[in-house]
Amino acid sequence: MSGATEIVDLFVIGGGVNGAGIARDAAGRGLSVILCEKDDLAEGTSSRSGKLVHGGLRYLEYYEFRLVREALIEREVLLESAPHIIWPMRFVLPHSPDDRPAWLVRLGLFLYDHLGGRKRLPATRTLNLRTAPEGAPIKDVFKRGFEYSDCWVDDARLVIINALDAAQRGAKILARTACTAAHRENDLWSVEMRDSRTGVTTTVRARALINAAGPWVNDIINRVVGQNSKRNVRLVKGSHIVVPKFWEGRQAYLVQNRDKRVIFINPYQNDLALIGTTDIPY
């Protein structure tokens, strides 16, 4: 083990979108930062998402207005700052008389259009699905619907550009480097990490430690830090399927199951469709 005594302001465990974003923000504020990721950047959940940057339309039904507003504002920020990997997408929301009344859907979409100060995306519109080209794949089932805007994102690249920007601001980004131990020592964190390519183990000290390990957050607490946390993160598994694209155009579709869960049907890689997601305790 090397006897390195480097002291940094912040040590981040996890190279997903949260870890990379935290490292970028902290480095941009002038803090010294090290981020370590046991695999490659965006190896886990951050490259296996539904590829959407959205405000969470369905949360309006639960009166989560503040949450939706904050997400919509951040959607605008991301669209402005990274238009090369984030771009607008229109979503067709078919309406059935057996579901929510049309006036309630219109109200929700009106709020969705205006809560976050929409600047770049087109507004919601009503569709006659029997005549509009967007209705072609569903016109035999639905007569009318709505079309609203959200954004599609290349999720893995979003992580990479955050990590690159963090590095340009002075952060050390260490992929293929696992955090193997961490404990408090003289008001600092003593953090041990191992490079999986060379086998070299290094110890650094940090004034603050952030656990951004995603689904492995409990493992970091229990195994690496050596604490038996009484509170565990509730893990939920979301699965997608990829099938050949079966409609014309670049619009996506949002449909609802009988159990009220929503399913996104998104265009993917030009000639494919990404459908999901499930919501299963893991």
N, C-alpha and C positions, 0 to 999 in steps of 0.2 A: 504494500500500500504506500502510495506517495504521501509525503508529509506536507502537502499543500495547506497553507493557512489563509487562503484568499477569503476575504469577507465581502459579501454582497448585501445589498439592501433586501433583495427578494429572490427566493428560490421557488420556482414553479414546477410542480410535478404534473406532467400530462401535456401532450402536444396536439390536442384537438382544438376545436374552434375556441373553447373557453380559455384554455391555457395560452394559446397563441395570442388571443385578444388581450388577455391580462398582461402578458409580457410586453406587447406593443404599447399598451396604455401606460404601463409603469415606466418603461424605457423612455417614452415620450415626455414623461414628467421629470426626467433627469435621474431616475433611480438606476442603480446597477442591478442587473437581472441575469439570472441563469435559468433556463428552461431545459428540463430533461424529459425525454420520451423513450420508453422502453423499446418501441418498434419504430416505424416510420411516422412522420407527421400525418395526421388525419387517418391513421390506420384503423381506428375503431368507428364509433358512431358517426363521427363528423364526415365520413365519406360514404355513409350508408343511409343517408337521410332521404326524405321525400323531395329534396332539392328545391325547397320553396323558402322564400323570404316573404312572410305574410303577417298580418296583424292579428290573426285568430278570430275570424268572423264568428265562429260558433260561440265564443266566449261572451258575446253581447247578450246571448240568451240567458246567461247567468249573471248579468249585470256587472260584468268585469270591465267597466268602461275605462278605468285608469290603465289597466293592463293592456287593453286593445289600443288605447291612444299612444302609450309608450312604444308599443311594437310598431305601430304605423309610422310614428316619427322616425324610429330607427330604420324602417324600411326605406324612407326617403333619403336618409343619410347614406345608407349603403348604396342605393341606386345612383346617387350623385358621385360618390367617391370611387365606386368600382363598376362603371357601366360596361367594362369589357368582360365581366364574368357574371353580371347581374342584369337581367333585362325584363321588360314588362311582359306579362302574359295575361290573356283574357280567359276568364273562367265562366263557363256556362252552367247555370244553376237551374235545372228544370223544376217546375212547380206542379205539384199535384194537389187537387182540392182536398184530398184526404190528409194532407200535412198541414202546416201552419197556414193561416189565411194570407192571401196575397198582400194585403195592406201591411201586415206585420213584417213580411219579408222585405217589402219596399222600405219600411221604416228602418229596419236593421241595415240595409244596404246604404240608405241615406246617411246614417250615422257612420258607417264604415268609410264612406266617401269623404266625410268632413271632420271626423275626430282628430285626424293626424295632420291636417293641413296639406292635403294632397296637392302637389304642384306639377308632377310630370306624367301622371297616369290618367288615362281617360276615365270619365265617369261611368256609373252604372247605366244600363239601358234595358228596356223591356224587349223581349224577343217573342215573335210568333214562330214557334218551333216547326210549324207545318210548312212555312214558306221561307224562313231564313236558312241560308246554307249551313249555319252552325247547328241547326236542328236535325240535319240529315240522319245521323245515327240513332236518334231517339224520338223522332217525330211520330212513330207508330205507338209510342207509349205516353208521350207528353205533348200537350197542346201548346203550352206557353212556358216561358221561363225568363230568366234574367241573366245578364252578362256583366260581370264586374272585373276589376283589375287587381292583380297581385304581381309578384315577381318570382322568376325562376333564377336559381343560382347554381353555379358550378361549385358545389360545397367543398370539395377537396382543395380547389384552387383558392378559395376564400381563406382557408387555413394557411396555405403556403404564403400568400401575399401578406398576411398578418405577421407570420414568422419572419419573412424577409424584411419587412419594414421594421420589426422589432430589432433585428440584427443590425440594420442600418443605423438605428438609434443607439446602438451600443450593447444590446443584449447578446448573450451567448446562447445559441440554440443548439442543443446536443441531442440529435436523433440517435436511435439505437443505443441509448444509454439509460439503464434502469436505475432508479433510486432504490438502494438496497437496505438503507437504515437511516433513521433520523431521530435525534433526541435533543433535549434542551441541555445546554452547558454554558454556565456563566452568562445568562441572559441572551444567549444566541442559540440558533439551531445549528447543530453539527450534522451535516448531511453527507452520507456516503453514496457514491454512484459508481456504476461499473459499465464500462464500454464493452458491449457485447461482441464487437469486432476484434478488439485487441486483448480483451480480458483485463485491462488496466483498471484498477480501482482508485478513485480519487475522493478526498474529503475536502469539503468547503464549509464555510460558516455563513449563516444568513441571519439577518435581523428579523425576517418574517418568512414564513413558509406557507405556500398555498397548495392545497390538494385539489387539482383539477383533473383527476384521473378518470372521470366519467364513471362507467359501470364498475371500475376497480377502486372506487373511492374508499369503500369499506376495507378492502384488502390493504390499501396503503395505511389506513388507521390501525388496523389490527396487526398486520405482519411487519410493516416497515417502521411505523412509529411505536408499536408495541403497546397500544392502548386498547382496552376492551370497551368500545363505545356501546352505550345502552341504546343509542338511536342509530338505526340502520337506514340506509337509503332504500326507498322502494323502487325496485327495478321493473320496468315495463318493456316487453319485447314487441316491437313493431316490424311486421314483415311486408315486403312488397313482392309483386310478381311482374315480370317483364314479358310482354306478348307483342306480336306484330301490330303495328298501328292500324286501326280499322276505320279511320275517318280522314277527311280532307281538311287541311288548314292547320294552324299552329295553336288553336285554342285548346284549353283543358276543360274537363267536366268534373262537376262536384255532385255526387248523388248520395242519397241517404238510405241506409239499411232499415229494416223493420225495427231493429233495436235502437234506432236513433243515431247510430254511429255513422259518420260521414266517410265516404271513400273518394279519393282523388284519382282521376284518370288523366294522366299528363302525357303530352308528347315527349319522347325521349330519344335522343340520338337519331333524329330525322325520321326513321321508319319504324320506331318501336314505341310502345306505350308502357309507362310505369304506373302500376295500379296499387294502391294501398291507402292506409296501412291498417294492420291489425293492432289490437291493444290488449295484450295478454300479460298478466303478472309473470315475472321471471324469477 
